[in-house]
Amino acid sequence: MPFTTSFVPEIRFGNNLHETIGKAAKEFGAGCAAIVIDGFLAQAGLADAIAAQLSGEGIESRTFSGFSGEPKLKHVREATAVVAGCDLVIGVGGGSALDIAKIAACCAASGEDAMHYALAANPLPENPLKKILVPTTAGTGSETSATNIFASAEGKKLWIWGRETKADLVLLDPVLTATLSATLTAWCGLDAFIHAFEAATNRNTHAGGQFYAHEALQLLSGALETAVREPRNLEARGKVLIGSCYAGIAIDNCGTAVAHNISHALAGLATVHHGLATALAFEATLGWLVEADTPDLKAAARACRVESASDLPAFVSGLMDRAGIERALPEAFSGYDAAALAGEMRAPENQPMRRSTVREISDADIDAFARRMMALPKTL
């Protein structure tokens, strides 16, 4: 079957690689670099350390760290204002920081608002600012993907897609992930695992994407539990980080499926960590999904060292148990019922994930999945 794989940026991997950001910026000939970084990392001194590196290379710098949680339109607009006038953007942090950095690099180059590009309404600028991305969580794979998520002013999840948003250089440093809590390690790691699984098994999958997806499944299924239990185990952290990166390449080529339809729909109702929402949705739908018993599902099972597709639900539930995933939603969901979630699952922006799922998802299936999700305790 013919396929085309998307552009993969240069990837460098190594402990303490974040100490080379200044030199990397110099390689791009930057005169002014904007640092888009998670607030807690900035408060811990990492932004100042990067700024000092840049100064040592004769590069002016600015910092934007005024955001938390999932990226919002307000954050993207504020970041764009900081980035304007620079020739390089350095994104450091989780998926939110990276997505904000990538979108701001495009908007600052064109002068257009993020909403101009939302849901592919208009072509992205051909010459965005250069981007160095440094993930500090291992989950979203945003460092290697062309997809960027943010919430509209009304709170609806939107996406901006295009190779113009992709990194020019990715720095993978396991040391930067070592302080991540066990809970966040688990939530983010499951998100990466599901990226790889859905990319390897949905209707859009192909051999080019599966090359990365299967390797990601092996790395994540083998190392995530250790990374959760032994946070300073840099070998395990490194495997999870590479697995997340490869999973990002996989979804960049093949996309996601039903678990992401549900997790995006949940985020349309109330605030919830994307990794947790996706893990809960994956567990709730996997038994239904593997009934398809396709060759791709069997291959994904083998990548997880599982004998058959039918064994996957028990395997995934066991992995979630060992990673300490609590099957519950935040209290904010108490005000919503299954019908509200089903409505969000049917929203136009979530239909690509519905259509890509290898099994046809009927309206009855949506209602059943929504009931299953909203029956979870609301105790977080």
ABEGO torsion letter per residue (X at the ends): XBBBBBBBBBBBBEBGAAAAAAAAAAAAGBABBBBBBBAAAAAAGAAAAAAAAAAAAGBBBBBBABBBEBBBAAAAAAAAAAABGBABBBBBEBAAAAAAAAAAAAAAAAGBBAAAABGGABBBBABBBBBBBBBABBAAGAAABABBBBBBAAGBBBBBBEAAABBABBBBBAAAAAABBAAAAAAAAAAAAAAAAAAAABAABBAAAAAAAAAAAAAAAAAAAAAAABAABAAAAAAAAAAAAAAAAAAAAAEBBAAAAAAAAAAAABBBBAAAAAAAAAAAAAAAAAAAGBAAAAAAAAAAGBABAAAAAAAAAAAAAAAGBBBBBBAAAAABBAAAAAAAAABAAAAAAAAABABBBBAAAAAAAAAAAAABBBAX
